[in-house]
């Protein structure tokens, strides 16, 4: 399963996973974006299941877990990639609704995914979970408060879950992609030259590797550029 599969890192990773022989469950809000990702997957001979869903609909996450159980009985890998930047503004001026949205998408939704998908991952011979974090989680840059707080919380969420899976076949890690040519990066840094940044296609092979059964590390935060 790949969340945020309609564009950016999620889209590139989903296509790469499909090329590697994985049937990919594509999750995103926009039907059009999902269909575009699916078209690319089909061109390479891959297969996918499309799930148009807002991750803030937490009951829908539970329903998705039930549907996966009914159809496959397990889940081999989860890429928690979907995220929102929010608004770059002083914390004292940040609107409560905006802060809540960032926390719900970047943190709570991923906890709900863990809650719903954990039994399915444990049914796999080699369940793999990868969450996409950010260097902002370990910085204190002015105006990035909501996003940074959410990513710091996500890292603690993932590492705690990893520790709880230590006696199982499930391995849980975090990936910090660094600056990348995505719509979110363009929103955060409007004056930056996108051509100076790596494409999401460049990180996709590492995502495939980290979600494969042969990748046995866990409880790690891995930086793409190192």
C-alpha positions, 0 to 999 in steps of 0.5 A: 500500500502506498499513500499519497500515490497520485504524485511526487514520491508516492507516485514514483515509488508506486510505479517502481514497486509495480515494476518490481512485481508488486500489486500496489494499493494506491491511496490518494484523494484525487481520482484523476491522479490515481488514474494517471499513476495506474496508467503508468503502472499498466504500461509497464505490465503492473497491476494496482488497486485504486482507493480514492480516500481522504486520510482524515476519514479515519473510519475509511482507513479501518474499512480499507483494512477490512477490505484488504483482509477479505481480499488478500488476508495480509499486507506485505508492505506499507509506504506511509508517504502522504503528508501536507505542509500546512502554512509557513507562519509563526506558531502564534499566528497559526490557525487551529484548523490548519494545525489540526489538519497537519497533525491529522494527515501527518501523524494521526492518519499514520497511527490509524494506518498502523492500528488498522494494518498491523494485524495484516502486516503480521500475517506476512512472512516479511511485513515491511513499513516505511514512513516518509519523514523530513529533516525538519523533524530535527530542526527548529526553523522559524515558521515551520512549526506545524510541519516540523512538530508533525514530522517529529511526532511521526518519527517517534510514532514509527520508532515506537512501533518498530520497537513493538515489532522487534519479535515479529517479522515486521520491520519498520523504518523512516526515510528522510528524502531531503530536498526533492522536486515535488509540489510540496517543496515548490510550495515551501520554496517558491524561488528555488530552481526545481531543476537543481533538486533530485527527481522523485524517480531517483529515490524510488529504487531505495523505497523498493529496497527498503520495502523488500523482504531482504531489507532487515534493518529496523528502527532506523531513520535513513537519509536518502543522500547519505 
